[in-house]
């Protein structure tokens, strides 16, 4: 029982960290990277699919992403999807190749993105704390049902707290790396 509660809490904390990592990857910095377009969806024969499933996405240089759709009739749809996404990108078509230049970030935009990153991090910390609260509630229920002793509950709560502290420290580390990346010119 105890091990199951602790293991479940740690798995949920890991999922929160993975979700934060994915959210941070969507926040663009001044440099180009192909993961930036991973969440851009394009209509493909009636269903929405990710751009990387209908086109070859690679780096042209440090500030340009090249997108080459597999089918010629998809060029306009892919270009529109990239333009309409919330990243502020302006793609340009050159034959069957779509070039997506990364505009320079202004100081004000960098600060806004830093605030966004911090709020994402705070959301992840709240999720991790909610997992801790749920685990502690489950432990209290086990004591109430006389499945474990109060000493076992105390030890288990300490272990859950250690896992929480570790996950929050990991969130802080991820935020620090992303903020440094954003503020680099």
Secondary structure, DSSP 8 states (H G I E B T S, - for coil): -HHHHHHHHHHHHHHHHHHHHHHHHHS--SS--GGGGTT-EEEETTEEEEHHHHEEEEEEETTEEEEEESSGGGHHHHHHHHHHSTT----EEETTEEEEE-----HHHHHHHHHHHHHHHHHHHHHHHHHHHHHHHHHHHHHHTTSS-HHHHHHHHHHHHHHHHHHHHHHHHHHHHHHHHHH--
